[in-house]
Amino acid sequence: MSEHTTTAIATILRESSVCQQIVTFLLENETAMDTVKGVAAWWLGCDEIAAQAALDQLTVCGVVNVRTLISGSLYGLTRDPNIRTSIRVALMRELMKREKPPRRTKKVLAGLAVGKHENPLAEPA
């Protein structure tokens, strides 16, 4: 995975709370897939335009995969383990910057391949 992809993921998560919410949901429910309408209504509780914009951003950098069916498109978390690790690291950095990180932090961190990184939450050199 390129440094550009890692940077793009971190930037999107830093700048978009809707993207953060989608990624957090998907990391907690890794097999979940839904339409834009379902993501907006059930995952986020927001309008479809905001959900579509966030899903488009996440799709471009490889965080979300799209499966196109006759009935519409389904969105779900990438299966790429390297991208999943980058997502967890970027999201944890964003969550840890908050005064009170959410309780969900442990769930988001679950699955992080700590053994492959000396300190996955350390700022890049």
Backbone as numpy.savetxt, mean C-alpha at the origin, in Angstrom:
# Nx Ny Nz CAx CAy CAz Cx Cy Cz
14.02 -4.67 -8.04 13.17 -3.49 -8.04 14.06 -2.26 -8.04
13.69 -1.28 -8.80 14.53 -0.10 -8.95 14.35 0.87 -7.78
15.35 1.71 -7.59 15.30 2.76 -6.57 14.16 3.73 -6.89
13.91 3.93 -8.19 12.82 4.82 -8.61 11.47 4.30 -8.10
11.25 3.00 -8.19 10.00 2.40 -7.72 9.86 2.57 -6.22
10.93 2.31 -5.47 10.92 2.47 -4.03 10.60 3.90 -3.64
11.23 4.85 -4.32 11.00 6.27 -4.05 9.57 6.66 -4.40
9.06 6.15 -5.51 7.68 6.45 -5.92 6.68 5.94 -4.88
6.90 4.75 -4.38 6.01 4.18 -3.36 6.03 5.06 -2.11
7.21 5.42 -1.65 7.33 6.26 -0.44 6.66 7.61 -0.64
6.84 8.20 -1.80 6.24 9.51 -2.09 4.72 9.43 -2.09
4.18 8.42 -2.76 2.73 8.27 -2.81 2.15 8.08 -1.42
2.78 7.26 -0.61 2.27 7.02 0.74 2.40 8.25 1.63
3.42 9.06 1.39 3.61 10.28 2.17 2.58 11.34 1.79
2.24 11.41 0.51 1.41 12.50 0.01 -0.08 12.18 -0.06
-0.47 10.93 0.01 -1.88 10.58 -0.16 -2.40 9.71 0.98
-3.28 10.29 1.78 -3.86 9.51 2.88 -4.77 8.40 2.34
-5.39 8.63 1.18 -6.24 7.59 0.59 -5.37 6.40 0.17
-4.22 6.67 -0.44 -3.29 5.58 -0.79 -2.83 4.85 0.46
-2.53 5.59 1.52 -2.12 4.96 2.78 -3.21 4.04 3.30
-4.46 4.48 3.24 -5.56 3.67 3.74 -5.72 2.39 2.91
-5.59 2.52 1.60 -5.70 1.33 0.73 -4.59 0.34 1.03
-3.36 0.85 1.12 -2.21 -0.02 1.37 -2.33 -0.69 2.74
-2.74 0.07 3.74 -2.90 -0.51 5.07 -3.94 -1.63 5.04
-5.06 -1.37 4.38 -6.11 -2.39 4.25 -5.57 -3.64 3.56
-4.85 -3.43 2.46 -4.35 -4.57 1.70 -3.28 -5.36 2.45
-2.46 -4.69 3.23 -1.45 -5.40 4.02 -2.10 -6.21 5.13
-3.25 -5.75 5.62 -3.97 -6.49 6.64 -4.84 -7.59 6.04
-5.17 -7.46 4.75 -6.05 -8.40 4.05 -5.42 -8.71 2.69
-4.32 -9.42 2.69 -3.47 -9.56 1.50 -4.13 -10.24 0.31
-5.19 -10.98 0.53 -5.86 -11.64 -0.59 -7.09 -10.87 -1.06
-7.37 -9.74 -0.44 -8.56 -8.96 -0.80 -8.45 -8.40 -2.21
-9.57 -8.41 -2.91 -9.68 -7.80 -4.23 -11.08 -7.21 -4.32
-11.20 -6.05 -4.96 -12.51 -5.45 -5.11 -12.50 -4.46 -6.26
-13.70 -4.04 -6.64 -13.87 -3.03 -7.67 -13.64 -1.65 -7.06
-13.57 -0.64 -7.89 -13.43 0.73 -7.38 -14.60 1.05 -6.45
-15.79 0.66 -6.86 -16.97 0.91 -6.05 -16.86 0.25 -4.68
-16.39 -1.00 -4.65 -16.21 -1.72 -3.39 -15.12 -1.12 -2.53
-14.01 -0.74 -3.15 -12.91 -0.11 -2.41 -13.41 1.18 -1.75
-14.11 1.99 -2.52 -14.63 3.26 -2.00 -15.61 3.04 -0.86
-16.56 2.13 -1.06 -17.63 1.93 -0.08 -17.20 1.13 1.14
-16.48 0.01 0.92 -16.20 -0.92 2.01 -14.84 -0.74 2.65
-13.82 -0.44 1.87 -12.48 -0.31 2.43 -12.24 1.07 3.01
-12.75 2.11 2.31 -12.38 3.48 2.64 -13.51 4.34 3.18
-14.71 4.15 2.68 -15.80 5.05 3.04 -15.61 6.42 2.41
-15.19 6.43 1.13 -14.99 7.69 0.42 -15.67 7.60 -0.95
-15.56 8.67 -1.72 -16.19 8.65 -3.04 -15.34 7.85 -4.03
-15.97 7.40 -5.10 -15.30 6.57 -6.10 -14.20 7.31 -6.85
-14.36 8.61 -7.03 -13.34 9.39 -7.76 -12.03 9.38 -6.99
-12.09 9.58 -5.67 -10.88 9.56 -4.85 -10.26 8.17 -4.83
-11.11 7.14 -4.74 -10.61 5.77 -4.73 -9.94 5.43 -6.06
-10.56 5.82 -7.17 -9.98 5.54 -8.49 -8.64 6.23 -8.67
-8.55 7.48 -8.26 -7.29 8.23 -8.38 -6.18 7.55 -7.58
-6.48 7.12 -6.37 -5.49 6.46 -5.53 -5.10 5.10 -6.11
-6.08 4.33 -6.56 -5.78 3.03 -7.17 -4.94 3.18 -8.42
-5.20 4.22 -9.21 -4.38 4.47 -10.40 -2.93 4.74 -10.02
-2.73 5.58 -9.00 -1.36 5.87 -8.55 -0.66 4.60 -8.07
-1.36 3.80 -7.28 -0.77 2.59 -6.73 -0.51 1.54 -7.81
-1.32 1.55 -8.85 -1.13 0.62 -9.96 0.11 0.98 -10.76
0.31 2.27 -11.00 1.46 2.72 -11.80 2.78 2.29 -11.17
2.88 2.34 -9.85 4.15 1.97 -9.21 4.20 0.51 -8.79
3.20 -0.28 -9.17 3.26 -1.72 -8.96 2.76 -2.23 -7.63
2.21 -1.36 -6.80 1.71 -1.77 -5.49 0.43 -2.57 -5.64
-0.42 -2.14 -6.57 -1.71 -2.77 -6.80 -1.73 -3.39 -8.19
-2.28 -4.59 -8.28 -2.49 -5.25 -9.58 -3.96 -5.13 -9.94
-4.22 -5.07 -11.24 -5.59 -4.99 -11.74 -5.89 -6.25 -12.52
-7.03 -6.86 -12.22 -7.53 -8.01 -12.99 -8.79 -7.55 -13.69
-8.75 -7.57 -15.00 -9.90 -7.13 -15.78 -10.77 -8.32 -16.12
-12.02 -8.22 -15.74 -13.01 -9.26 -15.99 -14.11 -8.66 -16.86
-14.99 -9.50 -17.35 -16.11 -9.01 -18.16 -16.96 -8.03 -17.35
-17.13 -8.32 -16.07 -17.98 -7.50 -15.21 -17.28 -6.24 -14.69
-15.98 -6.11 -14.91 -15.25 -4.93 -14.44 -13.85 -5.29 -13.98
-13.19 -4.34 -13.37 -11.81 -4.52 -12.91 -11.78 -4.74 -11.40
-10.91 -5.67 -10.99 -10.68 -5.93 -9.58 -9.27 -5.49 -9.22
-9.13 -4.86 -8.06 -7.85 -4.36 -7.59 -7.41 -5.14 -6.37
-6.13 -5.50 -6.32 -5.58 -6.24 -5.19 -4.09 -5.97 -5.05
-3.54 -6.40 -3.94 -2.13 -6.20 -3.63 -1.24 -7.03 -4.55
-0.13 -6.45 -4.96 0.85 -7.17 -5.76 1.32 -8.42 -5.01
1.74 -9.41 -5.77 2.30 -10.62 -5.17 3.82 -10.56 -5.08
4.41 -9.53 -5.67 5.87 -9.37 -5.68 6.38 -9.15 -4.25
7.18 -10.08 -3.72 7.64 -9.95 -2.34 8.55 -8.74 -2.11
9.31 -8.34 -3.12 10.18 -7.17 -2.96 9.36 -5.88 -2.85
8.33 -5.78 -3.67 7.47 -4.59 -3.59 6.70 -4.60 -2.27
6.24 -5.76 -1.83 5.53 -5.83 -0.55 6.43 -5.37 0.60
7.68 -5.76 0.57 8.62 -5.32 1.61 8.82 -3.81 1.54
8.98 -3.27 0.34 9.14 -1.82 0.19 7.91 -1.07 0.68
6.74 -1.63 0.42 5.49 -1.01 0.87 5.47 -0.95 2.39
5.78 -2.08 3.03 5.76 -2.13 4.49 6.76 -1.14 5.09
7.95 -1.10 4.54 8.98 -0.20 5.06 8.54 1.25 4.90
8.07 1.61 3.71 7.64 3.00 3.45 6.46 3.38 4.34
5.51 2.48 4.48 4.34 2.77 5.30 4.72 2.90 6.77
5.58 2.02 7.25 6.03 2.11 8.64 6.77 3.41 8.91
7.58 3.85 7.98 8.27 5.13 8.16 7.27 6.27 8.30
6.22 6.24 7.48 5.20 7.28 7.55 4.43 7.19 8.87
4.06 6.00 9.27 3.30 5.84 10.51 4.12 6.23 11.73
5.42 5.93 11.72 6.27 6.23 12.86 6.55 7.73 13.00
6.33 8.50 11.95 6.52 9.95 12.03 5.41 10.62 12.82
4.28 9.92 12.96 3.15 10.47 13.69 3.44 10.44 15.18
2.82 11.37 15.89 3.00 11.43 17.33 2.54 10.13 18.00
1.38 9.63 17.58 0.85 8.37 18.11 0.55 7.45 16.94
1.47 6.55 16.61 1.18 5.62 15.52 -0.05 4.78 15.85
-0.84 4.44 14.84 -2.03 3.63 15.08 -1.70 2.25 15.63
-2.65 1.63 16.30 -2.46 0.29 16.85 -2.19 -0.72 15.76
-2.63 -0.42 14.56 -2.48 -1.34 13.44 -1.02 -1.53 13.05
-0.12 -0.75 13.60 1.28 -0.78 13.21 1.87 -2.18 13.23
1.57 -2.96 14.25 2.12 -4.32 14.34 1.62 -5.19 13.20
0.34 -5.04 12.83 -0.20 -5.83 11.73 0.47 -5.45 10.41
0.70 -4.16 10.22 1.32 -3.70 8.99 2.74 -4.24 8.89
3.43 -4.28 10.02 4.82 -4.74 10.05 4.92 -6.25 9.88
3.85 -6.98 10.20 3.86 -8.44 10.08 4.25 -8.84 8.65
5.15 -9.76 8.54 5.56 -10.22 7.22 6.75 -9.47 6.66
7.20 -8.43 7.33 8.36 -7.68 6.86 9.59 -8.58 6.98
10.30 -8.74 5.91 11.45 -9.64 5.87 12.64 -8.99 6.56
12.57 -8.87 7.88 13.61 -8.18 8.65 14.96 -8.84 8.47
14.98 -10.14 8.32 16.24 -10.86 8.17 17.03 -10.44 6.94
16.37 -9.89 5.93 17.04 -9.49 4.71 17.62 -8.08 4.78
17.27 -7.34 5.84 17.70 -5.96 5.97 18.31 -5.77 7.35
19.41 -5.02 7.39 20.01 -4.75 8.68 19.02 -4.00 9.58
18.46 -2.91 9.06 17.44 -2.15 9.78 16.49 -1.59 8.73
15.37 -2.26 8.49 14.49 -1.86 7.40 13.83 -0.50 7.61
13.80 0.00 8.84 13.17 1.29 9.08 14.15 2.46 9.11
15.43 2.15 8.97 16.44 3.22 8.93 16.27 4.01 7.64
16.51 5.31 7.73 16.44 6.16 6.55 17.53 5.72 5.56
17.22 5.74 4.26 18.23 5.34 3.27 19.41 6.31 3.29
20.58 5.76 2.98 21.80 6.58 2.99 21.83 7.56 1.83
